[in-house]
């Protein structure tokens, strides 16, 4: 009976409208995540909004993120500033429930516009070349973590706040990548726990996420093989181009 139920769930996931496009965008996002440490949500969420509702997307992003952690976190753990990431994660634990609460109050089109706005602001800030040198104090780190948790819970864009914080900070590429990987991994765990607590972690949503883990992990593996700290500028440029293309394709005005 359990096997039959699992088979039915996988079959339903494989019949999902737009699955080919979702798989393709996950493969691309995986490559970007593998060599840059970020970008999955910014690339996947705008396109996924064409085919799925906001909570469906959030669960999908969370499930694929959790699975990818097994591939990426072990290496990042050795390099990351774990104390800093811990402060960010604790603050995010307060922001996630607020974002999820607001998600339940807003219609899907408004969420898609929120995704577009957050994504556009992120890209604009990165393209401006803005740089911040130094380290935030405890309250500053808490603010970044809380904001990341809130935005992640509301829009499924788990990365933008962390991206702006770390990529605008003048540190070496390997350290930035490791900190982002570790923090985004912690945020995936927080999102999963909160979604489960509110009853949104349904079997069909989880099944779709697991199916999409196949192209995603394949992409991550390719991206990690491409990673070279000396090519930081190239990675950032490629990631931004892909993010912009995904955002434009996912705008609600095309429907």
C-alpha positions in Angstrom: 0.0 0.0 0.0 2.8 2.4 0.9 4.6 1.6 -2.3 1.5 2.1 -4.4 0.8 5.5 -2.7 4.4 6.6 -3.4 4.1 5.5 -7.0 0.9 7.5 -7.4 2.6 10.6 -5.9 5.6 10.3 -8.2 3.3 9.7 -11.2 1.3 12.8 -10.3 4.5 14.8 -10.0 5.6 13.6 -13.4 2.3 14.8 -14.9 2.7 18.3 -13.4 2.0 21.0 -16.0 5.2 22.6 -17.2 7.4 19.9 -15.6 9.9 20.0 -18.5 10.4 23.7 -18.1 10.7 23.3 -14.3 13.3 20.6 -14.7 15.3 22.7 -17.2 15.3 25.7 -15.0 16.4 23.6 -12.0 19.2 22.2 -14.0 20.4 25.7 -14.9 19.9 26.9 -11.4 21.8 24.0 -10.1 24.8 24.8 -12.3 24.7 28.4 -11.0 24.4 27.3 -7.4 27.3 24.9 -7.8 29.8 27.5 -9.0 28.5 30.6 -7.2 26.8 29.3 -4.0 23.6 31.2 -4.7 20.9 32.0 -7.3 18.5 29.0 -7.1 15.4 30.8 -5.9 16.1 33.9 -8.0 16.2 31.7 -11.1 13.5 29.1 -10.3 10.8 31.1 -8.5 9.9 33.6 -11.3 9.5 30.8 -13.8 7.8 28.4 -11.4 5.2 31.1 -10.8 3.9 30.5 -14.3 2.8 26.9 -13.3 2.5 26.7 -9.5 0.9 28.6 -6.6 3.0 30.4 -4.0 2.9 27.7 -1.3 3.6 25.0 -3.9 6.7 26.9 -5.0 7.8 27.4 -1.4 7.6 23.7 -0.6 9.4 22.8 -3.9 12.2 25.3 -3.2 12.5 24.0 0.4 12.6 20.3 -0.5 15.2 20.8 -3.3 17.2 23.0 -1.0 17.2 20.3 1.8 18.4 17.7 -0.6 21.1 19.9 -2.1 22.5 20.5 1.4 23.8 17.0 1.5 25.9 17.8 -1.6 27.1 21.3 -0.7 27.1 21.8 3.1 29.9 19.4 4.0 32.4 21.3 2.0 31.1 24.7 3.1 31.1 23.7 6.8 34.9 23.5 6.8 35.3 27.0 5.3 32.4 29.1 6.6 32.3 31.4 9.6 30.0 29.2 11.6 29.5 31.7 14.5 28.3 34.4 12.1 26.0 32.0 10.2 24.6 30.9 13.5 23.5 34.4 14.4 22.0 34.9 11.0 20.1 31.6 11.4 18.7 32.4 14.8 17.4 35.7 13.6 15.9 34.0 10.5 14.0 31.7 12.8 12.0 34.8 13.9 11.5 36.1 10.4 10.3 32.9 8.7 6.9 32.6 10.6 6.1 36.3 9.9 6.7 35.8 6.2 4.6 32.6 6.0 1.8 34.3 7.8 1.8 37.2 5.3 2.0 34.7 2.4 -1.4 33.2 3.6 -3.0 36.7 3.4 -1.9 37.8 -0.1 -3.1 36.5 -3.5 -0.8 34.7 -5.9 -0.5 37.6 -8.4 0.6 40.0 -5.7 3.2 37.4 -4.5 4.6 37.1 -8.1 4.9 40.9 -8.3 6.7 40.8 -4.9 9.1 38.2 -6.3 9.8 40.4 -9.3 10.4 43.5 -7.2 12.7 41.7 -4.8 14.6 40.1 -7.6 14.9 43.4 -9.5 16.2 45.3 -6.5 18.7 42.5 -5.8 20.0 42.6 -9.4 20.2 46.4 -9.5 22.2 46.5 -6.3 24.7 43.9 -7.5 25.0 45.5 -10.9 25.7 48.9 -9.3 28.9 47.6 -8.0 28.0 48.6 -4.4 30.7 47.4 -1.9 30.6 47.4 1.8 33.8 46.8 3.7 33.9 45.5 7.3 31.8 43.3 9.6 28.4 43.9 11.1 27.9 43.8 14.8 25.5 41.4 16.5 22.4 43.6 15.9 23.3 44.1 12.3 23.7 40.4 11.6 20.4 39.8 13.4 18.7 42.3 11.1 20.1 40.6 8.0 19.1 37.2 9.2 15.6 38.3 10.2 15.0 40.0 6.9 16.2 36.9 5.0 13.8 34.7 6.9 10.9 37.0 6.4 11.5 37.5 2.6 12.1 33.7 2.2 8.8 32.8 4.0 6.8 35.3 2.0 8.3 34.9 -1.5 10.4 31.7 -1.5 13.3 33.9 -2.4 15.6 32.6 0.3 18.8 34.1 -1.1 18.5 37.8 -2.0 19.2 39.3 1.4 22.2 37.0 2.0 23.4 37.6 -1.5 23.3 41.4 -1.0 25.1 41.1 2.4 27.8 38.7 1.3 28.5 39.7 -2.3 28.7 43.4 -1.4 31.2 42.5 1.3 34.8 42.5 0.3 35.8 39.0 1.2 37.3 36.2 -0.8 35.1 34.2 -3.1 35.5 30.9 -1.3 34.5 32.3 2.1 31.5 34.2 0.7 30.3 31.1 -1.1 30.7 28.9 2.0 28.8 31.3 4.3 26.0 31.6 1.8 25.7 27.9 1.3 25.6 27.2 5.1 23.1 30.0 5.8 20.8 29.0 3.0 21.0 25.4 4.2 19.9 26.5 7.7 17.1 28.6 6.2 15.8 25.5 4.3 15.5 23.6 7.6 13.7 26.5 9.2 11.3 26.8 6.3 10.6 23.1 6.3 9.8 23.1 10.0 7.5 26.0 9.8 5.7 24.8 6.7 5.2 21.4 8.4 3.9 23.0 11.5 1.2 24.9 9.5 0.2 21.9 7.5 1.5 23.0 4.2 4.1 20.2 3.7 1.7 17.9 1.8 2.9 14.7 0.2 2.1 15.8 -3.4 4.2 19.0 -2.9 7.1 17.1 -1.4 6.9 14.5 -4.3 7.2 17.3 -6.9 10.2 18.7 -5.1 11.9 15.3 -4.9 11.4 14.7 -8.6 13.0 18.0 -9.4 16.0 17.2 -7.2 17.3 15.0 -10.0 18.1 17.8 -12.5 19.0 20.1 -9.6 21.6 17.9 -8.0 23.0 17.1 -11.5 23.4 20.8 -12.2 25.0 21.4 -8.8 27.5 18.7 -9.4 28.4 20.2 -12.8 28.6 23.7 -11.2 30.9 22.5 -8.3 33.2 21.0 -10.8 33.4 24.3 -12.6 34.1 26.4 -9.5 37.4 28.3 -9.5 37.8 31.2 -7.0 39.9 33.1 -9.5 36.8 33.5 -11.8 34.6 35.2 -9.2 33.7 38.1 -11.6 32.8 35.8 -14.4 30.6 33.7 -12.1 28.8 36.7 -10.9 28.2 38.1 -14.4 26.8 34.7 -15.6 24.6 34.3 -12.6 23.2 37.8 -13.0 22.4 37.3 -16.7 20.5 34.1 -16.0 18.6 35.7 -13.1 17.5 38.6 -15.3 16.3 36.2 -18.0 14.4 34.2 -15.5 12.8 37.2 -13.9 11.7 38.7 -17.2 10.2 35.4 -18.4 8.2 35.1 -15.1 6.6 38.5 -15.1 2.8 38.4 -14.7 2.4 40.8 -17.6 3.0 38.0 -20.1 -0.3 36.2 -19.2 
